[in-house]
Amino acid sequence: MAKAKLIYDLSDSDDAREFLAAVKSGDTAIVLWEIVHNLKKSCHMHVEANEKLDKYEAIELVFEKIYDLLDEHGVVPDELTC
């Protein structure tokens, strides 16, 4: 069985950010999966229930749901960018 060991210098801000990105990669993948597979359906259902939404409210709805998913899984994009 092949193994790999990653070593980060957490006192270096770039390494610390890369470490956090690696640690949160599973949660980030879950968020992306939810966006790709469930968000569209969820938004369609919400829009159908509230047919008076204008295009700006619909955009807000989509981003609100994305932010909720990120928050639910503890993914903070600003902390993960290098």
VOGU-3710 file (C-alpha; in Angstrom, 3 decimals, decimal comma):
1> makakliydl> 0,000/0,000/0,000  1,349/3,392/-0,990  1,502/6,076/1,691  2,212/9,774/1,650  3,049/12,168/4,432  2,520/15,893/4,095  4,458/18,204/6,377  3,453/21,817/6,948  5,255/24,559/8,820  2,262/26,072/10,637
11> sdsddarefl> 4,311/29,085/11,696  4,517/30,034/7,987  1,267/31,704/6,903  1,353/30,186/3,397  1,912/26,683/4,762  -0,783/27,192/7,399  -3,273/28,205/4,705  -2,329/25,186/2,570  -2,732/22,940/5,624  -6,210/24,327/6,277
21> aavksgdtai> -7,154/23,823/2,617  -6,011/20,189/2,835  -7,874/19,575/6,095  -11,093/21,169/4,773  -10,926/19,495/1,346  -13,465/16,818/2,306  -15,949/19,386/3,600  -15,388/21,511/0,503  -16,087/18,496/-1,715  -19,357/17,857/0,152
31> vlweivhnlk> -20,430/21,484/-0,345  -19,639/21,296/-4,058  -21,555/18,017/-4,373  -24,584/19,581/-2,660  -24,431/22,610/-4,972  -24,174/20,476/-8,116  -26,775/17,862/-7,170  -29,304/19,477/-4,837  -29,177/23,281/-4,964  -30,923/23,721/-8,306
41> kschmhvean> -33,844/21,523/-7,267  -34,118/23,270/-3,914  -34,157/26,702/-5,554  -36,736/25,606/-8,129  -39,017/24,410/-5,333  -38,594/27,689/-3,443  -39,271/29,807/-6,539  -42,381/27,766/-7,391  -43,686/28,310/-3,867  -42,947/32,061/-4,114
51> ekldkyeaie> -43,748/32,929/-7,718  -43,511/36,661/-7,013  -39,717/36,571/-6,699  -37,948/38,874/-9,140  -34,604/37,973/-10,708  -32,592/39,790/-8,028  -34,407/37,980/-5,212  -33,811/34,684/-7,020  -30,084/35,421/-7,232  -30,058/36,312/-3,529
61> lvfekiydll> -31,823/33,017/-2,795  -29,166/31,007/-4,645  -26,289/32,730/-2,880  -27,998/32,506/0,496  -28,296/28,748/0,047  -24,628/28,505/-1,004  -23,554/30,505/2,063  -25,743/28,281/4,267  -24,051/25,159/2,889  -20,606/26,646/3,403
71> dehgvvpdel> -21,497/27,627/6,963  -23,081/24,237/7,716  -19,846/22,485/6,749  -17,466/25,037/8,254  -15,953/26,022/4,918  -14,685/29,616/4,835  -13,419/30,356/1,292  -11,385/33,378/2,415  -9,370/31,105/4,717  -8,630/28,591/1,950
81> tc> -7,307/30,788/-0,831  -3,565/30,963/-1,277
//
